[in-house]
Amino acid sequence: AGAFRQLDLPDSEVEKAIIGVIGNIDSYQLPDAKGHSSLSLHVKTRVGQQAEVLFEVLDTGIGIAKEKREWIFELFTQVSSTVNRNYGGTGLGLAITQRLLQLHQSKLQLYSEENKGSLFSFVLQYEIAKEEDVLDTNRPVPGSSLEKKKILLVDDNESNIRVALHHLKKRNLYVEVAMGGEEAVEKITQQKFDLVLMDLEMPKKDGYTAASEIRAMPGEAFQKLPLVALTAYPIYQIKRKLKSHGFNDYLSKPFKNSDFHRVLDTYLQAEED
């Protein structure tokens, strides 16, 4: 870990690609929960202040048949409609991940065997950071504590949840997690929340349905509760639909620190003013 702390790894390059790959892999896990994912990083070469880093994401999920491997690089597709119903949406499409990597002269490689799992890999080049420039990413943002505020995070994808929590913990918030729309609606009827961050593509009860049910609940609190959609879809495609179902705002995947702070400051800080 110490070696990687010396590399200049900006969120805009690393997080987008990793979230895209892991988000899709988690959608193909085995239904008996025996499948698992792992991420590994290796410095391939180091010349002066430059280093090549190999990222490998391995999973032991359902794998992808040879004739269907090209399909997964199409926007927002899965290898079959059955997979989509059973395992949920893909999150950020692998096509977008591939394009992001191409912008940095890299390419996503796939090795997969059906019913055994898949290995995704890519290489990115970075400058080696100076010791004085290495930041503690776990340090809270100065003067930004919102510890009295309570957020409900709704997502069925554990990788997305981990990434969102990484951003939220910097503001000292209390965060409760719901693994789907049904659980979210139930929690909201039982507890008071200051903000809801909710994924749109979830099996059983999606974010649109859950948001509509929340807005239909009797009481002013449910009408004023800020609902923020979490989505990888281009916002121009769904903006009207979000509004019609009662969402106040959205956060685009892959998440950015600046976007999270904007949403938190808009809907939580405003309550204190």
C-alpha positions as CSV (number, residue, x, y, z in Angstrom):
1,A,0.0,0.0,0.0
2,G,2.9,2.4,0.8
3,A,4.2,2.2,-2.8
4,F,0.8,3.1,-4.3
5,R,0.4,6.0,-1.9
6,Q,3.4,7.5,-3.8
7,L,1.6,7.3,-7.1
8,D,-0.4,10.2,-8.4
9,L,-3.7,8.4,-9.0
10,P,-6.5,10.9,-9.6
11,D,-10.1,9.9,-9.1
12,S,-11.1,11.0,-12.5
13,E,-9.0,8.2,-14.1
14,V,-9.0,5.4,-11.6
15,E,-12.4,5.4,-10.0
16,K,-14.4,5.7,-13.2
17,A,-12.7,2.6,-14.7
18,I,-12.7,0.5,-11.6
19,I,-16.3,1.3,-10.7
20,G,-17.3,0.5,-14.3
21,V,-15.7,-3.0,-14.2
22,I,-16.6,-4.0,-10.6
23,G,-20.1,-2.6,-11.0
24,N,-20.7,-4.9,-14.0
25,I,-19.0,-7.9,-12.4
26,D,-21.2,-7.7,-9.4
27,S,-24.2,-8.0,-11.7
28,Y,-23.0,-11.4,-12.8
29,Q,-22.5,-13.0,-9.4
30,L,-23.7,-16.5,-8.8
31,P,-27.2,-16.7,-7.2
32,D,-25.9,-19.0,-4.4
33,A,-23.5,-16.1,-3.3
34,K,-20.4,-18.4,-3.7
35,G,-18.9,-16.1,-6.3
36,H,-16.6,-13.3,-5.3
37,S,-14.6,-10.4,-6.8
38,S,-11.1,-9.2,-6.1
39,L,-9.1,-6.2,-7.3
40,S,-5.3,-6.2,-7.5
41,L,-2.8,-3.6,-8.6
42,H,0.8,-4.2,-9.8
43,V,3.5,-1.8,-10.9
44,K,4.6,-3.2,-14.2
45,T,7.4,-0.8,-15.0
46,R,8.9,2.3,-13.3
47,V,11.2,4.7,-15.2
48,G,12.2,7.9,-13.5
49,Q,9.0,9.6,-12.2
50,Q,6.7,7.5,-14.4
51,A,5.1,4.2,-13.6
52,E,2.8,1.7,-15.4
53,V,0.2,0.2,-13.2
54,L,-1.7,-3.0,-14.1
55,F,-5.3,-3.2,-12.7
56,E,-6.9,-6.7,-12.6
57,V,-10.4,-7.4,-11.5
58,L,-11.1,-11.1,-11.0
59,D,-14.5,-12.7,-10.3
60,T,-15.7,-16.3,-9.8
61,G,-19.3,-15.5,-11.0
62,I,-21.2,-16.9,-13.9
63,G,-18.7,-16.0,-16.6
64,I,-19.4,-15.0,-20.1
65,A,-19.7,-17.3,-23.1
66,K,-17.2,-16.8,-25.9
67,E,-19.8,-15.8,-28.5
68,K,-21.3,-13.2,-26.2
69,R,-18.2,-11.4,-25.0
70,E,-18.4,-8.6,-27.5
71,W,-22.0,-7.8,-26.4
72,I,-21.0,-6.7,-23.0
73,F,-19.2,-3.7,-24.4
74,E,-22.4,-2.3,-25.8
75,L,-24.1,0.4,-23.7
76,F,-26.2,-0.9,-20.8
77,T,-26.6,-4.5,-22.0
78,Q,-26.2,-7.9,-20.3
79,V,-25.6,-11.3,-21.9
80,S,-29.3,-12.2,-21.6
81,S,-32.6,-10.8,-20.3
82,T,-32.7,-13.6,-17.7
83,V,-29.5,-12.3,-16.2
84,N,-30.9,-8.8,-16.0
85,R,-34.0,-10.0,-14.1
86,N,-32.1,-12.3,-11.7
87,Y,-29.1,-10.2,-11.0
88,G,-30.1,-6.5,-11.6
89,G,-28.7,-3.9,-13.9
90,T,-25.1,-3.5,-15.0
91,G,-24.6,0.1,-13.6
92,L,-22.0,1.9,-15.6
93,G,-21.8,0.2,-19.0
94,L,-18.5,-1.4,-20.0
95,A,-18.7,0.5,-23.2
96,I,-18.3,3.7,-21.3
97,T,-15.5,2.2,-19.2
98,Q,-13.7,1.2,-22.5
99,R,-14.1,4.8,-23.8
100,L,-12.7,6.3,-20.6
101,L,-9.6,4.0,-20.9
102,Q,-9.1,4.8,-24.5
103,L,-8.9,8.5,-23.6
104,H,-5.8,7.5,-21.6
105,Q,-4.2,5.3,-24.2
106,S,-5.4,2.1,-22.5
107,K,-7.8,-0.7,-23.3
108,L,-10.0,-3.0,-21.2
109,Q,-9.0,-6.7,-21.7
110,L,-11.3,-9.6,-21.0
111,Y,-10.6,-13.3,-20.3
112,S,-13.6,-15.3,-19.4
113,E,-14.9,-18.9,-19.1
114,E,-18.6,-19.6,-18.8
115,N,-19.6,-20.9,-15.3
116,K,-16.1,-20.3,-14.0
117,G,-15.6,-16.5,-14.0
118,S,-13.9,-13.6,-15.7
119,L,-10.7,-11.5,-15.5
120,F,-10.8,-7.9,-16.6
121,S,-7.5,-5.9,-16.8
122,F,-6.1,-2.6,-18.0
123,V,-2.9,-0.6,-17.7
124,L,-2.6,3.1,-16.9
125,Q,0.5,5.3,-16.7
126,Y,1.0,7.7,-13.8
127,E,3.5,10.1,-12.4
128,I,5.1,9.2,-9.1
129,A,3.9,11.8,-6.5
130,K,6.2,13.7,-4.3
131,E,6.1,12.7,-0.6
132,E,4.8,16.2,0.4
133,D,2.0,15.9,-2.1
134,V,0.5,12.7,-0.8
135,L,-2.8,13.4,0.9
136,D,-4.7,11.5,3.5
137,T,-8.0,10.7,1.7
138,N,-9.6,9.5,4.9
139,R,-9.3,12.9,6.5
140,P,-12.7,14.7,6.8
141,V,-13.2,17.8,4.8
142,P,-12.3,20.8,7.1
143,G,-15.4,22.5,8.5
144,S,-17.8,20.1,6.8
145,S,-19.1,18.0,9.6
146,L,-22.8,17.0,9.1
147,E,-22.8,14.4,11.9
148,K,-26.3,15.2,13.0
149,K,-27.7,14.5,9.6
150,K,-29.0,11.1,8.6
151,I,-28.9,9.7,5.1
152,L,-30.5,6.7,3.6
153,L,-28.4,5.1,0.8
154,V,-30.3,2.7,-1.4
155,D,-28.5,0.4,-3.8
156,D,-28.5,-3.4,-4.4
157,N,-24.9,-3.3,-5.6
158,E,-22.3,-3.7,-2.8
159,S,-19.5,-2.1,-4.9
160,N,-21.6,1.0,-5.5
161,I,-22.4,1.2,-1.8
162,R,-18.7,1.0,-0.8
163,V,-17.8,3.8,-3.2
164,A,-20.7,6.0,-2.0
165,L,-19.8,5.4,1.6
166,H,-16.2,6.4,0.8
167,H,-17.4,9.8,-0.4
168,L,-20.0,10.3,2.4
169,K,-17.7,9.4,5.4
170,K,-15.7,12.6,4.7
171,R,-18.6,14.6,6.0
172,N,-19.1,12.7,9.2
173,L,-22.7,11.7,8.3
174,Y,-24.8,8.9,9.8
175,V,-25.6,6.7,6.8
176,E,-28.0,3.8,6.8
177,V,-28.1,1.4,3.9
178,A,-31.1,-0.2,2.2
179,M,-30.4,-3.0,-0.3
180,G,-33.4,-2.3,-2.5
181,G,-36.5,-0.3,-3.1
182,E,-38.8,-2.4,-0.9
183,E,-36.4,-2.0,2.1
184,A,-36.0,1.7,1.4
185,V,-39.8,2.3,1.6
186,E,-40.0,0.3,4.8
187,K,-37.2,2.2,6.5
188,I,-38.6,5.6,5.5
189,T,-41.9,4.7,7.1
190,Q,-40.1,3.8,10.4
191,Q,-37.4,6.4,10.6
192,K,-36.7,10.1,9.9
193,F,-34.1,10.8,7.2
194,D,-32.7,14.1,6.0
195,L,-31.7,12.9,2.5
196,V,-32.2,9.8,0.4
197,L,-29.7,8.7,-2.2
198,M,-31.3,6.0,-4.4
199,D,-30.2,3.9,-7.3
200,L,-32.7,3.6,-10.2
201,E,-32.0,0.1,-11.6
202,M,-32.8,-2.4,-8.9
203,P,-34.6,-5.8,-9.1
204,K,-38.1,-6.3,-7.6
205,K,-38.7,-2.6,-6.8
206,D,-36.7,0.0,-8.8
207,G,-35.9,3.5,-7.7
208,Y,-38.7,5.1,-9.7
209,T,-41.4,3.0,-8.1
210,A,-39.9,3.5,-4.6
211,A,-39.8,7.3,-5.1
212,S,-43.4,7.4,-6.3
213,E,-44.5,5.4,-3.2
214,I,-42.6,7.7,-0.9
215,R,-44.2,10.8,-2.5
216,A,-47.7,9.2,-2.1
217,M,-47.3,8.7,1.6
218,P,-49.5,11.0,3.8
219,G,-47.7,13.8,5.5
220,E,-45.7,16.9,4.6
221,A,-42.4,15.3,5.6
222,F,-42.6,12.7,2.8
223,Q,-43.3,15.5,0.3
224,K,-40.3,17.6,1.4
225,L,-37.8,14.7,1.9
226,P,-35.0,15.2,-0.7
227,L,-34.7,12.3,-3.1
228,V,-31.5,12.1,-5.2
229,A,-31.3,9.5,-7.9
230,L,-28.0,7.6,-8.5
231,T,-27.7,6.8,-12.2
232,A,-25.3,5.9,-15.0
233,Y,-27.8,6.9,-17.7
234,P,-27.2,10.2,-19.6
235,I,-29.3,12.7,-17.6
236,Y,-31.0,14.2,-20.7
237,Q,-32.6,10.8,-21.3
238,I,-34.3,10.5,-17.9
239,K,-34.6,14.1,-16.6
240,R,-38.4,14.3,-17.1
241,K,-39.0,10.8,-15.8
242,L,-37.0,11.7,-12.6
243,K,-39.1,14.8,-12.0
244,S,-42.4,13.0,-12.7
245,H,-41.5,10.4,-10.0
246,G,-40.6,12.9,-7.4
247,F,-36.8,13.1,-7.5
248,N,-35.2,16.4,-6.6
249,D,-31.8,15.8,-8.1
250,Y,-29.4,13.2,-9.3
251,L,-25.8,12.0,-9.0
252,S,-24.1,10.6,-12.1
253,K,-22.1,7.4,-12.0
254,P,-19.1,7.2,-11.7
255,F,-19.4,9.4,-8.6
256,K,-17.2,12.5,-8.1
257,N,-16.3,14.1,-4.8
258,S,-17.4,17.5,-6.1
259,D,-20.9,16.2,-7.1
260,F,-21.4,14.6,-3.7
261,H,-20.4,17.8,-1.9
262,R,-22.8,19.8,-4.1
263,V,-25.7,17.6,-3.2
264,L,-24.9,17.5,0.5
265,D,-24.5,21.2,0.7
266,T,-27.6,21.9,-1.3
267,Y,-30.0,19.6,0.7
268,L,-28.4,19.4,4.1
269,Q,-26.6,22.7,4.8
270,A,-29.6,24.6,3.6
271,E,-31.7,23.1,6.4
272,E,-29.3,24.7,9.0
273,D,-29.4,28.2,7.4
